[in-house]
Amino acid sequence: MCPQVIATKILVVDDSEAFRKVMTELLVRVGFHEVVEAKDFDEAMEVFMREKPKISFVDMILPGRSGVELTKAMLAVDPKATIIAMSSIINKKMIRESMDNGAKDFLLKPTNEIALSSVLTMWSD
């Protein structure tokens, strides 16, 4: 039995192409087939403005400008956007800073289908 296809566009922002591919595969597996990707702040903002995703998964450690800066910029464009902060490093200060600047949730990398589904259930329609 195939999972239900959910019509919610999702943006995955991470400088690791391998992680973006894994994340996209996980999202498709749990029913989200409209997934777009970006590798850094500039590309993410371009894709975000063009594609208007409902949910964006943003790595907090990006080359150049940080994921916190990206979160602020995305929310300045669309205050209703749902940003999920991600990191492979458990750093309470970084998690708090991302949440204080508008991220709705935090996802530890690498993730799995169960953790991802839990976050998506909370923040998708």
MIKOL-72630 format. One record per residue: y, z, x of N, C-alpha, C, CB in turn. Coordinates in steps of 0.001 Angstrom, whole numbers, plus 500000, padded with zeros to 6 digits. Each point is the difference from the previous one (the first is absolute). Last residue first. Glycine has a CB too. Layout:
<pts>
YZXYZXYZXYZX/...
</pts>
This chain:
<pts>
520506507260499074499988500112498522498595500035499474502163498803499880/498951503162505041500024498683499335499888500206498494498951498871502025/500966504865501182501289499289500025500013498615499372500430501257502017/495689501969498286501189500820499759501246499139499780498982501816501393/496945496181499834499877500504498638501252500794499636497476500082500211/502078498439504237500338498905499083499925500435498533499138498379501702/499519504664501692501451499756500076500412498925499006499999500660502424/495401500167497929500677501192499484501519499809499985498111501422500858/499150495295501156499908499955498531500740501177499368497784498828500184/501834501098504516500892498948499536500007499932498472499578498715502123/497380504216499946501379500478500185501004498987499456499279501287502038/496193497393497891500209501153499116501444500504500095497571500633500259/500927495844502626500139499555498621500313501160499044498418498133500514/503114502539504505498762499502499418500244499686498528498599501345501640/504423499046503383499708500505498668498652499481499535502451500118499475/499944501130505605499523498949499096499637500612498660499143498642501945/504604503113498626499241498842500492498997500480501049501959498428499551/500744504014496013499581500080501398499172498770500348500019502531499918/503964498272496303498612499595500183499682500012501483500053498587497903/503831503354498171499654499767501401498509499697500089501865501534500798/502518498152495272498732500583500408499781499684501467499043499786497664/504957498934500047499378500735498895498753500753500433500898498298498443/503878500269504233498588499640499882499364500880498929499893499277502440/504793501246498957499605499207498840498557499550499914502264499288500037/500220503652503225500760498757499910499437499036498965500600500290502380/497400503953498616501404500328499734500854498746499813499711502098501325/495770497430500029500067500427498599501452500340499605497621500890500161/501534497999504328499726498823499161500112500361498519498478499066501786/501979504432501337501141499088500077499778498771499111500463500794502347/495979502288498107501100500582499219501204499055499984499205502325500596/497205496446502137499589499932498599501125500519499110497574500293500655/503031500112503966500098498601499590499626499843498518499461499273502365/500039505005499550501423499642499965500180498561499501500457501604501905/495132500034498824500632500570498809501470499622499876498397501882500141/497515495502502050501204500614500533500788500503498790500060498481502097/495185498897499303500413501050499061501147500767500654497648500200498976/500664494551501736500340501267500639500418501000498926500714498811502128/498355496653497032498730500464500564500202501357500675499231497606500341/503566500232495304499990500218501442498607500422500428502441500642499987/501056497705495421498699500040500665500198500315501476499043498341498348/503584501726496296500069500101501462498585500064500565502240501187499873/499732496614495512498977500926500470500054499982501524498506499631497937/504899498889497699499678499898501423498981501086500329502307499052500565/499985498230494981499075501064500387499586499763501444499164500285497610/505477498251499361498835499620500804499155501222500329501286498073500965/503056501665496667498778500288499245498734499655500790501277499574497895/503284499578503683499781501448499892498721500386499249502456500244500065/499187495408502809499323500259498725499665501486499883499044497655499993/503694500826503597499888498720499287499424500219498601499690498788502194/500572504861500699501386499575499769500025498686499215500731501152502133/495143500562499330500486500714498825501469499701499710498339501789500474/499682496356503400499315499472498809500542500661498734497928499563501371/503624502060502776500523498653499731499369499402498737500372499671502471/498024504543499108501387500112499518500552498635499597500347501996501485/495425498046500552499928500622498676501397500102499388497950501300500701/501745497292503752499557498949499075499934500543498572498681498899501856/502228504128501586501156499108499810499667498891499003500775500494502349/495717502278498882500961500778499206501240499143499734499151502187501000/497565496082501853499589499928498612500912500803499083497673499678500778/504443498557503889498866500788499506499674499738498530500607501730501661/501521494830502244500427500982498999498793500653499333502103498681499606/496485499060504619501405499883499606500367501116499035499911497509500324/495090501642499558500833499607501137501449499811499535498010498883501121/499008504686496280500106498546500123500796499665501251499869499710497489/497874504563499573500281499659501396499911498488500145499096502231500833/500104499712494956501196500698500441500368499680501444499444501801498399/498058495132497704499680500798501184501296500626500494498025498502500630/501016499914494264500839499822501187499547500938501117501940499314498542/496889498246496345499397500926500951500690499753501334497738500055498770/503771498888495900500012499619501417499381501120500826502067498575499662/498324499395494833499614501064500922500031499452501422498557501112498228/502930496109498352500133501256499255499714501185500921499328498834497856/502730496281503839498766500741499708500288501284499233498969499043502064/503706496493499272500243501124499083498710500757499635501959498731499089/499235497142503833498802500207499181500133501111498955498711499200501937/504914499570501196499476498753499430498886500272498971500581498816502153/501380504771500320501024499398499134499490498735499310501764500939501505/495357501257501583500313500909498903501001499370499033499550501950501512/499414495821502545498901499895499030500297500855498770498358499578501874/504724500730501645499992498616499507498935499849498901500793499145502271/499369504926500031501143499869499092500063498600499400501248501715501337/495423499099501914499743500783498781501149499851499004498646501639501343/501772496468502962499085499215499171499739500723498674498928499021502077/503709503301501038500665498773499553499116499163499082501300500005502118/496864504045499841501111500249499079500574498692499441500530502102501269/494523497330500408501098500815500507501108500096498954499442499318502363/496349498288496915499668500699501249501090500918500521498588498089500528/499336499976494369501098499873500962499682500868501209501689499541498152/495939498181496792500010500793501232501271499758500803497504499914500051/500021499842494540500786499313501018500135500945501192501275498618498256/495519500733496948500372500798501169500751499113500983497993501521499692/499468498535495376501305499487500426500521500884501132500496499078497670/495396501892500077499841498707500664501316499381500451497982499669498635/499308505142499872501366499519500204499960498715500823500915502367499884/495142500436498932500558499257498876501405499462500143498567501373498709/498216500984504430500263500919498886500792499327498867499973501898501640/498854495620502282498746500614499543500220500937498810499124499834502337/504596498266499906499312498994499190498718500599499409500956498139501442/501380504547501571500773499831498775499336498990499063502091500564501269/496052500050503033499789501182499152500722499857498657499763501415502067/500985495228501143498617499935499506499690501184499086499317498787502094/504819501222500102499976498948498978498603499891499393501830498748501210/498673504143502435500678500545498821499978498982498854501481501410501492/496892497205502683499096500994499417500594500548498699499139500608502305/503588496503500168498860499264499432499018500959499319500256498232501785/503408503589500582500472499308498791498842499271499315502289499727501037/496852502296503129500112500985498921500467499339498708500502501787501689/499274495480502126498645500432499618500070501009498851499188499613502368/504825498965499673499449498962499131498616500403499500501312498248501243/502731505017500293498644499603500361499462498978498996499611502256501069/504656499891498432500067499086501145498618499548500468502116501117500682/499474500104494184499392500644501164500058499009501152498460501446498557/502356498948495775500822499852501200499370500811501124502101499645498615/496795498097496188499448500836501065500813499716501261497644500001498968/502913499331495316500404499636501361499391501002500972502168498960499168/496745499219495435500040501054501006500391499410501348498246501311498748/501616497686495428500195499475501352500198501155500974501015497877499077/496231501760496174501062500745500652500120499462501419499598502084498571/497059497147497403501147499135500303501179500809500509499234498393498253/495145502129501823501217500687499578501206499189500474498843502272500087/495562497109498769501121499508500792501283500602499420498772497823500582/496081504299499343501068499404499211501110499531500932499436501473498022/495634498774503983501050500898499526501036499223499196499635501501501987/495183496933498125501232499894500782501024500998499475499544497559500474/494854502445499488501181500000499164501250500000500885498745501218498162/
</pts>
